[in-house]
Amino acid sequence: MSSFTPGRAARPEPEWLITADFEDFDLGPLTTGKEAEVFLVERRAGQRACWLVHKRYRPRSVTNKGELEALGFQRSASFANDQIYRDGRRYPKRTRDRRAVERMTRYGKQLVNERWAGHELEIMQTAWRAGADVPYPVGDTIDGMLMEYIGDARAAAPTLARARLGRAELDSAFVQIVDNLHRLLDVGIVHADPSPFNVLWWEGRVWLIDFPQAVEVAVNPHALGMLHRDVDNLCRYFARRRVDCDTDKVYADLLDHWSPR
């Protein structure tokens, strides 16, 4: 059950994006997660305005509640066991930096945090160019990244886990997610956690979010195993909602269409 058609054209930069002579205004928090907190931002330029999302990564080297609050965070980072996701990622070549990352010293945690954020932006840029349904990655910030806001003036788009979908919508959501897994794999990316909490649903369309743990097939030896796990988790979720899906068939179809680069 896939609608995948290779070769979708790369998308242009959105027309609504304001890129010159602008000011950004923080409108407050939207959501909080293991590694980051998400804020709504209004970008203004004269009479024009647009909404963006600012994803701010919590500094791993700071755990004191007072320091975190002073930086605008509600709690410390809680994502653990991330070595499997970091395998193959490129860090500075200096011996001191490599040793710091291996030992996870305070400085090493700072390097990992910086690379974690930069990695997500690069992955989302690649995914966007591949035609995947991801919020447009606007650019980096000192502590994270800016991306397209999905939603309207009343509310942000709900996650798939919180959206109330009918049977036809569930069928459509599953097909769309699998289509996106194809598009990601076609450019050598495995999301590594496309859970119902990392997929938005808005006006009949899915949007994949949360890519910091995403891996590249070319450099991470665990990538295809993660892909199988992703498919299995998704099939379990949708099967509980009576959507016809089979882990092994979906996984085999992904590999059949995939052309390693």
Secondary structure, DSSP 4 states (H G I P E B T S, - for coil): -----S-PPPPPPPTT---SS-EEEEEEEEEE-SSEEEEEEEEEETTEEEEEEEEEEPPTT---HHHHHHTT-SS-------HHHHTT------HHHHHHHHHT-HHHHHHHHHHHHHHHHHHHHHHHHTT-S---EEEE-SSEEEEE--B-SS-BPPBTTTS---HHHHHHHHHHHHHHHHHHHHTTEE-S---TTSEEEETTEEEE---TT-EETTT-TTHHHHHHHHHHHHHHHHHTTT----HHHHHHHHHHH----
